[in-house]
Amino acid sequence: MITIGYRLNERFWATGIATKTVKAMTDYLFNDIGINRIQAFVMPENIKSQNVLQRNCFVKEGIIRQGYVWKGKGVVDLILYSFLKSDTTK
């Protein structure tokens, strides 16, 4: 299992870069490294990042309430998304 994260400068939002990069990462991690589970944590208000994960077949597993101390934001909830290698054959 591995946890991924990403950050993209605002001027490049809505260009498809994040979606394509996550696709390349998942392909590499599943096919070249042999990872079985990829997961990502997203703050609930970060809809754009949630959309990136959903476009890449990640499944929303649930909310981790007050699960992280985020610099400048304090204690925040996180949404857990995952993608399993077996999901690629569905």
Phi, psi and omega per residue, in radians:
M1 nan 2.568 3.104
I2 -2.528 2.577 3.070
T3 -1.867 2.264 3.104
I4 -1.888 2.763 3.034
G5 -2.676 2.816 -3.121
Y6 -2.733 2.717 3.088
R7 -2.483 2.353 -3.092
L8 -2.307 2.326 3.097
N9 -0.973 2.392 -3.069
E10 -0.944 -0.563 -3.095
R11 -1.179 -0.222 3.123
F12 -1.849 0.084 3.097
W13 -1.130 2.655 3.086
A14 1.122 0.487 3.100
T15 -1.933 -0.131 -3.110
G16 1.582 -0.066 -3.100
I17 -1.075 -0.839 -3.105
A18 -1.096 -0.768 -3.132
T19 -1.083 -0.791 3.137
K20 -1.171 -0.644 -3.138
T21 -1.193 -0.752 3.103
V22 -1.111 -0.675 3.091
K23 -1.069 -0.808 3.125
A24 -1.103 -0.711 3.117
M25 -1.108 -0.793 -3.105
T26 -1.151 -0.724 3.099
D27 -1.026 -0.816 -3.135
Y28 -1.107 -0.825 -3.091
L29 -1.140 -0.701 3.123
F30 -1.283 -0.841 -2.946
N31 -1.548 -0.596 -3.081
D32 -1.739 -0.639 -3.089
I33 -1.635 -0.509 3.129
G34 1.547 0.387 3.091
I35 -1.194 2.517 3.111
N36 -1.721 -0.609 -3.080
R37 -2.304 2.299 3.037
I38 -2.066 2.317 3.127
Q39 -2.287 2.793 3.118
A40 -2.570 2.557 3.091
F41 -1.962 2.364 -3.087
V42 -2.385 2.415 3.034
M43 -1.202 2.470 -3.058
P44 -0.963 -0.566 -3.121
E45 -1.387 -0.110 -3.117
N46 -1.554 1.283 -3.073
I47 -1.113 -0.701 -3.111
K48 -1.055 -0.723 3.129
S49 -1.214 -0.651 3.062
Q50 -1.059 -0.715 3.119
N51 -1.103 -0.693 3.100
V52 -1.017 -0.834 -3.125
L53 -1.147 -0.756 3.139
Q54 -1.109 -0.666 3.095
R55 -1.139 -0.356 3.127
N56 -1.800 0.398 3.014
C57 1.253 0.271 3.050
F58 -1.260 2.538 -3.108
V59 -1.878 2.308 3.081
K60 -1.303 2.080 -3.124
E61 -1.628 -0.534 -3.133
G62 2.737 -3.074 -3.115
I63 -1.883 2.315 3.026
I64 -1.712 1.819 -3.051
R65 -1.264 2.268 3.139
Q66 0.814 0.829 -3.000
G67 -1.577 -0.021 -3.058
Y68 -2.772 2.554 3.007
V69 -1.724 1.949 -3.070
W70 -1.776 2.201 -3.110
K71 -0.955 2.202 3.112
G72 1.488 -0.180 -3.119
K73 -2.116 -0.295 -3.109
G74 1.448 -2.659 -3.127
V75 -1.360 2.222 -3.067
V76 -2.244 2.710 2.957
D77 -1.376 2.691 3.072
L78 -2.327 2.496 2.996
I79 -1.683 2.299 3.119
L80 -1.703 2.171 3.037
Y81 -2.017 2.594 3.073
S82 -2.475 2.785 3.088
F83 -2.483 2.126 -3.141
L84 -1.772 2.596 3.102
K85 -0.957 -0.668 3.133
S86 -1.140 -0.365 3.088
D87 -1.177 -0.373 -3.099
T88 -1.293 -0.276 -3.113
T89 -1.725 0.047 -3.118
K90 -1.505 nan nan
